[in-house]
């Protein structure tokens, strides 16, 4: 079962700060059970800001030792409270000793299978549960966390970071204050309203009355606030009433990493919303420049919006996912992925996440998402696409429905561009087209099709095969692996809907492997080619398939193929795996290696049909004569043998290989091996 996140119910704390921060120099004997690194981190933290001894209760959230140095006095106060909280009685909200500071928020992740506490987070930082320490006298609790907690700061000026002023009074800023005084806070230069607009002008602007009311509202909320740049990109001039409902969620605190991707919130009308009527301005749908804006999805009985978090599989980078449920539509469920601009900003009435787009709003096409992506990790692929002929992209943009797979591993993309395969415009074009499928295929559609989708790159149809397996790193989660041209990569993020299709993020370039045939065989995680490599090692044959100045087509017997030989002819298998028979084993392997060119299984079948007899292919010291046909599978006729290609068209930097279910080994070959064996055993 998936974990659940404890609901953060709005409680008005009656706790009163007991005074200024007083640091305690605890005896080392009291925490000997902690790890050395954690002890060092704690004492560095305490030594830096200790002013006097105290017997008052306290709880300290201790960051990793290497990050203690970057924790200044201002942030340090945010890690401390004047109450002693054990791990299991941490309340939903905690008051820190930082003056006018917002709450610390606790998220508890439960394991449904065992109904036990599995993880605990304070804001976005996970607490190392096994290292928590409680000392009875004096009452002190130490919780070691995996990252530094970052409080909201104001910028510009000495001492300005120690206290937050709102309207010249020391008080905790709420979400509305954050938007109103956006230039006063440290928000990584993100603007939340019109530049050069005064505080008074914004406060009196009637267009966003409903939005402002939600930002000011008391309680505990999660706010997703699009930046001003995001609103411009989306073609929206201001937050309408309906849009406001899709970006504010009451009685819930969502922090990335602390929230499971299966946990979703539904945007609902509050009682106050039901009593209000839509303003005339919302129907206009115009931007500040007078241009017609793309209309946002209206929240009504026909359309609903669910909001949660999504994570890349490898990096665990977090995104906001909003799912649009529209009754009667061709696609009843559409998903919008939005990147964070600056997440995890604690405020008086909850937490604010600044985002780079508008939720529940689709206003770009697939080609636009490739050329000018709003996801940072997708920009590496856009740089590669920029070198292609514009007509290709223009033609694709006219397609009714498209599915795109965008690779995000820039190291792998650079490796492709520096390879032989990335040197020609034709090869780049074919590689790009391997990532485009005509038609719309969501993750559910792919599963319904049995995990296989056909793409057309150049003149060839190439299958994409998807395997959905349990994620070894996350209990109860699924890992999607896509295979193209014999190479696997993970699907990092599924289902990013666009106006004319859908986009998925994958880790590596589809169908590309930068290493040689030998590298691919040796790196196989299932060791499927172990026996073939072992036989080849005796005679140095592996050195041949390591060469990068040649092109090969290699027919590789699978591990099961050698087991079949062992069952049929036990002595032959035994002798082939002995160094004394390296000449015979090399001669056998050489008939599996075609030189000077790479041939797909379909190429070989076409050549056979064309000449209507066995085709002749050059080997290192001889020629290979085979017939290749395709019924349901690709079959090779080698003399008296019929051999099936069980895995075809695995591309590498120096050629291509096909996995076969039996080696090119006949009875005559076995006779020779037996004769050599008898000579060696009777000198």
N, C-alpha and C positions, 0 to 999 in steps of 0.2 A: 504494500500500500504506500501511497505517497505521504510524505510528512505533512503535518498541518502547522500553520502558524497561529500562535495564540492571538486572539483578537485584542487589540489595544483599545480598551474602553476609556472614554474621556472621564477622568477623575480630577476634580479641582483640589490640588494638594493644600493641606493646611499646615504643612511643615514650615518652620521658620528657621532661617539660617542662624546658627549658634555663634556666629562671629566671623572674624577674619580667618584666613587659613593659617593653622598652626601645625608645623611639621614635627614629626616624631622621629627621633633616632632610635629605632628599634634594636634590641639586642640581636646579634647574629644567631644566638642559640635558639631564638624563637622561630627561626625559619630555616633551620638546617636541612629540613626535608625537601626544600626547593632545589631546583637545578642550579648549577653555578651561574649560567648565563642570566637566569631570571634574578638571582640574588644580586649580581652585578648591576643589572638594569635598575632594580629597586633602590639600591644604595646610591647609584648615580643620581637618580631622580630626587631622592630625599636630601642628599648632600647639597645639591644645587640650590634648593630653595628652603632649606630648614632654617627656621628663625628661633624657635624655642621648643622646649619639651612640653608635652601636654598629655593629659590622661583622658581627653575627650574621645568618644568613639569616632571612627572614621573608616571609609572605604576608599582604597586607592586602586585605580585601573592602570596597570603598569604596561607600557608598550614594550616592544622588543628592544634589546640593549642598543642595537645599532641605530635606532630611531630616537633614543632618549636625547641625544645631542641636539636634535632639531626641535625638541619640545621647549619652547620658551615659557616664560613665567605665565603669560596670558593663557596659553594652551594648557599649561600644567594644571592650573586651577580647574580647568574643565574636566580633568581626569580624577577629581577628588570630591568627596562628599563628606559631610560631618555626621553621617550615620553609618553604623556598621551593618552591612548587608551580606549575609551568607549567600552562596550561589543559588540555593533553591528558594530563597525568599526575596529575591530581587523583585521590586515592584515594577509595574509597566513604565512609570516615569520616575526619574530621580533628579533631585535638585543638586547641582554642583555648587562648589563654593565660589565660583566665578561670579563677580558682581553683574547683576542684570543679565546673566546668561540664560539661554534656553535650557530646557530639560535635556537629560540624557534618556534615551528611549531603549527599553529592553524588549527583545524579541526572543521567544522560547520556541524551539522547534521540537516537536514531539514525534516519537516513532509510533505509528499506529499499530504496528504488529505487536509491540511489547508494551505500549502505553507508558513509555519511559521518556525522560528528558534526554534528547539526543544532542542538541546543540543550544548554546545560548549566545546571543549577540548583544552588544551594547552599541547602539547606532549601527554602523556598517562593519564594526570590528568583532570578530569571533573571540569569545573567551576560551582560553585553554582550560577546560573544566577540570582536568586531572591535576592541575597545578594550583588551583585556588587554595588559599591558606587563611585560616581564621585563628586569631590569638585572643584568648579570653581576657587576659589582664595585661595591658589595657585592651579594651575591645577594639580590635583592628581586623579588617578584612582586606586581603590582597587578591586581586584577580588579574591574571596576566593575559593580555590581549595581543592579537596578531598584527595590529597596525595602530598608528596614532589616531586619536580622535581629533577631528578638525572642527573647532567652533567657528561660528560666524564672526567675521572681523570687520572693523571699519578701517578705511585707508587714510593715508596722508596725514602725518602729524605725529609729533612725539607724544607718547603716552596715550595716543588714541586707541591703541589696541587693548588697553587695560579696562576700559569702560565703554559701553555703548550708550550713546545719547540719542533719544528719539524725542523730537519736539523739546529739546533742551532739558529733558528730564531723564534720569537713569531708569530705564525700564526695558523689559525684554521686547525686542521687535517682533511683530507678527508678520505674516506673509504679505499683507498690504504695505507695511512699512518697507519691506524689501523691494517691492516694485516702485513705490513712490520715491524712495531715496536710493535708487539703484546705483547711482554714481558714488554714493558715500560708502558703500560696502565693497569688500574685496570679492568680486564676482568674476575674476579673470577677464575683465573688460567686456563682459556681456551686458548689453542694454536690454531693459525690459519694457521700455516705453519709447515714445518718439524722442529722438535727440533734440536738444535745445528747447524742449517743452518744460516750462516751469512747474514747480510743485503745485502751485495754485491752479494753473490751467488744467493739469491732469486731474486734480482732485475734483474740479467742477465740471469736467467733461461728462455729459449725460450719456454718451454712447455705451459706456462699460459699467453702468450702475450695478447690474446684477453681478458681474465679475468682481467688482470691488467689494460688494457686500459679502461675497463668499470668502474673499481673502481676509476680511476683517473678523469673520465670525469666530466666536469663542468655542473652544472644544479642542479636539484632537483630529487633525486632518493630514492627508497626504496630498500635496499640491504638485501637479505637473504644469509648469509655467513655460510656454514657448518663449524663446528670446525674440527680440524685435526683428533680428535677421531672419529667424524661422518664419515669423508671420509674413514678412516680405516675400520670402521664397514660396510660401504657400499661396500667395496672392490674396491675403486676408488683412483687412485694415484694422480690425478691432475684434475683441472677444465678445461674441453674441451670447445671449442667455443660454441657448442650447449648447454652444461650445463650452461654456463655463461648467455646465454639469458634467461634461466628459473629461474634465481636467482636475476635479476636486472630489476627494473621497473621504467621507466622514467616518469617525470612530475606527480608523485603521492607520497604521504606520507601516509603510513599505520602504525598506532599505534594500538596495542591491546586495547580493550575496546572502543576506539574511532571509530572503523571501524565496520560496520554492517557485519554479516556473509554472507549476500546475495551479498555483494559487491565483485566483482572479477576483476582481471586484467589479460589480455591476454599477454603472452610473444610473442613479435613480433620481426621480423628482422628489425633493423634500416637500413637506407640507406647505412651506411658504411658497415654493415654486408653483404648486398646483393652484394657489390662489392668485398668482400673478398672470398677467396676459403678456404675450409676446409684444415687444416694442416694434413700432413701424420701421425703425432703422434696420432691424434684422432682415426684413424682406428686401431691402435695397441691394444688399450684397455688393457694395462698392468699396474700393480702397481709398486711401487718402488722396491718391493722385486722380481719382475720378474714374479709374478703369473698373470694368466689371470684374468682380472676384469670383473664383470658383466657389460654388455654394457648398457649405459644410453639410454633413449629413444631419438631418433633423432628428431629434430624439422624440419619437412618438410611439404609438402602439405598433407600428410596422417596423421600426428600426430600434435596435438596442445596441449598446456598446459595452464590452467587457474589457477591463484593463488589468494587465499583470506584467511580469518581467520575463525576459528570454535571455539565454546565455549561449555564447559560442562554446563549442565543445572543448576545444584545445585551450584557449586562453581564459575561458570563463568570463569574458567581457560581457557586461550587462547591457541590455537594451529594454526599452518599454515596448510591450506588445499590446496593441488595442485590436480587438476583434469585433467586427461589425456584423451583427445578425440582422438580416433584412428579409422579412417575410415576403414570399412571392417572387423573389429575385432569381435570376438564372443561377447565381452562386449565392446560396443562402448564408455562407460564412466567408468573410473576407478579413484578411489580417494586415495590419499596418505596423511596421517596425520603425521605431524612432530612437535615435542615438541621444545619449545624455550630453548636454553642454557642460553642466556643472551639477553633479548630484550631491545628495546628503548635506543639505543646508538646514540645520536645526533652527526652528523659530518658536515663538511662544505658543502658537496654536498648531504645532505639528512639525512636519518636515517638508522642505521645498526641494524639488528636482527641476533644474533648468533643462529644457529639452530643445533639440534642433529642428523639430517639425511639430505639426499639429496632430493630435491624436484623432483617430476615427475619420481621417480625411485622406482621400486618394486623389492626387492631382498631377501625376506624372506617368508617362508611358515607360515601357520596358527599355527601349533604346535610350531614352533620357536618363534612366537609372544607371545605365552602363556608361554613358558618356560623361554625365555630370552627377555622380552619385552623392547622396546625402549621408552615406555611411562612410566613415573615414577609411576603414579597412578595404573598401571596394575601390578606392582611388588608384591603387596600384594597377588594377586591371584596366581602368579608364586610360591610363597613360599608354598602355600597350595598344589599346584600341584606337588611340588618336593617330597612330601611324597607318591605319588602314584607309582604303579608298572610301570617300564619303558616300559614294553612290550605293555601296553595299549596305551601309547603315540606313540610308534613306529608303531603300527597298524594304528592309526589315521593318522599318517604322510604319510602313503601310500595311503590314500584316494584321489580320483581324485579332489573332491570339498568338502569344509567344510565351515560352518558358526559357528563362536564362539561368545559367549556373555561373556565378562569379567567384573566381578563386581569390583568396585574401592573403595567401602566404607570399609576401613580396620577395623573399629569398628564392623561392621556387620559380617565381616569374622571371627574376633576373637570370637565374640559371638557364631557363628556357631561351631567353633572348640572346644569351651568349653561346648557345649550343648551335650545332649545324642545322637543327630543325627550325631555329628561329632566325636564320640568316636570310631567307628568301621571302619575298612578299607573298608568294603562293602558299608557302608552308604556314606563314603567320595567319593568312586568311583561313586556311583549313583548320588550324588550331582554334581560331576564334569561333568558327562555325560548329566545332565540337561542343561548344558551350551554349548553343542555341537550339531549341526544339520548337517546331511549329505546333501550336496548340497549347492549351493551358493544362499543366499537370501539377496539382498540389501534392503534398505528401500522401494524403488519403487516396488520390487518384492513382499514384504510383503503386501503392499497396494493392489496390483493386486490380491493377494490370499485372499482378504477379511479380512486381519489382523490376520490370524491364521496359525501357523506353527507347525507341529508335530515333537517331539523329542522322542528318545528312550533311556530311562535310565534303565539299567538292563533289566528286562523282560517286562517293561511297556512302553506303548506309552503315552506321556504326552503332552497335547496341550499348546503351547504358544499363548496367545491371545493378540493382540496389539490394543490399542485404541489411535487414533490420535485426540486430542482435542485442542482447542485454549489455548495458554499459558496465564494464568491469569496475569503474570508479564511482558509480552512483547507483545505489540500490534502488531497484524499481524503475530505473530509467532505460531508455532505448537509445542505441547508437546506430546511426545510419551510415553505411559504407557504400560508396558508389564505385563501380569498376568500369573503366573505359580503356580499351586496347590493352587489357591485361594488368592494369595498374590500379591500385585502390587508393582512395582518399576519403576522408570523412566529410559528411554534410554538416557544416558548422551551424547553419541556421536555415530552417525551412520556412516557406510560406510568407513572402513579402509581396503582397498583392499590388498590382499596378492597374492602370486604366485598361490596358489591352493585354493583360497576362499576369505573370507571376515570376518572382525572382527568388532563387535560393543561393545561399553562400556555401561554397565548398572550400576546403583547405588548400589543395594543390591544383595546378593546371591539369585538366582532365586528359588522361591518356599520354601524359609525358613522364618519362623517366630519364634523368640526366646521366645515369651511369651506363656501363657496358652490359652486354648480355651476362657476362660473368658476375658483375655486381648485382644484377637482378636475381640471378639464381642463388647466389650466396646469401643475399639479405632476406630471402623469403622467410616470413615469420613462422610458417608451418613446416619448414625444412622439407618441402615437397621434392626438392631436387638434390638432396643430400647424396644419394647413391651415385647419380650421374657425375657429380663433382668429385666424388671419392675415386671412382674408376679413372677419371681423366687426370687426377693429380699424379698418379704413378708415372705416366709418360710425359707429363708436362703439357698435355693437350689444353688445359685450362688457360695457358698463356696465349693460345691462339684467339680465344674469345674475349681476351682482355684488350686486344689491339683496337685502336681507334681510327686507324687509317684504312679500314676495310669495311665492307658491308656484307653481312651474313644473313642466311636463313637457316636456322638451327632447329632440327626436330629433336626435342628433348624427351627421352623416356621418363615417365613419372615414377614415383617411388613404388606405386602399385604395379607398374610394368615390370620392374625388377623382381618384385615378389612373385609375379606370375612365372618368370623364368626360373626362380628358385623352386617353385612347386613342380614345374614340368621337368626341368633338367637340373637337379641339385648340384651335380659336379661342375656344370658350366658356370653357374652363378658363383660357386665357391672359387673357382680358378680365376674368373674375371676380376675378382676382388683381391687378388694376390699380386704383389709387385713383380713376381717372376713372369707374369703374363702381360706386362705392360705393352709389348709390341702388338700382341693380339688385341688387347683392349683399345689401343689407339687406332688400329686399323678398323675396328668395329665402329668407333665413335666418328671417325673421319667420313664414313658414309652417311652420317646424319647432318653434316655441316656443308651447306651449299655456299659457295663464295661469290663475290662480286656484285651481289644484288640482294634485295629483300623482297620476298613474295608473300602476300597475304594468302590465306586459304582460298579465298575467292579468285585471286589471280591464278593460282595453280589449277583450280577447277576450270576456269575459262580457257587457259592454255590447253588443257587436256581436250576440252570439247572442240577447240579450234583445229587441232591437228588430228583428232580422232584416233590417237594412239598414245603410247607412253611418251611423256616428255623427258628430255635429257637435260640434266642440270649439272654444272661444273662443281667438282669437289676439289680438295687440295691436290690429290694425285690421281684422280679418276673421275668417273661420271656417275650420276645417280639417275636411274631410269624408273619413273613411277607414273601412275595414273591417279588423279585425284577427282573424286566425284562428290556430289552433294545430294543426298536424299533428305533425310531429316538432319543427319550429322554429316560432317565432312569425313570421307573415307579415303585412305591411301592404299593403292594396290602396289605392293612391292614383291615382284616375282610371284611366289605362291601365297604370300601373306596378305591379309586384309587388316589394316590397322586404322583405328579411329583416332581422329584429332579431338581430344577431350577439352582442350583449352587453346584457343587460336589467337593469332595476331597480337602477340605481346611485344610491343615496340620498345627498343632501347636505342642508345646513342649510336651503336655500331651495327644495328640490324634489327631483326625480328625473330622471335622463336615461337614454335608451336609445341604444345605438350601432347604426347602420343601415348596410347595405352599399351604399346609393345615396342621393343627395339627392333631395328631391321636386322634380325638374327634368325637364320634358317638352320635346318638340320645339318647341312654341309659345314656350316661354321662350327657347329658343335663337334662334328667328327674331327675337324682340325684341332680343336682345343683338347679333345681327349687324346689324340695322337701326341701332341706336344707334352701333355701331362704324363703320359706313359714313358716318353723318352726321358723326361726330367726325373721321374721316380726310379728309372733303371739305367743309370749311367754306365 
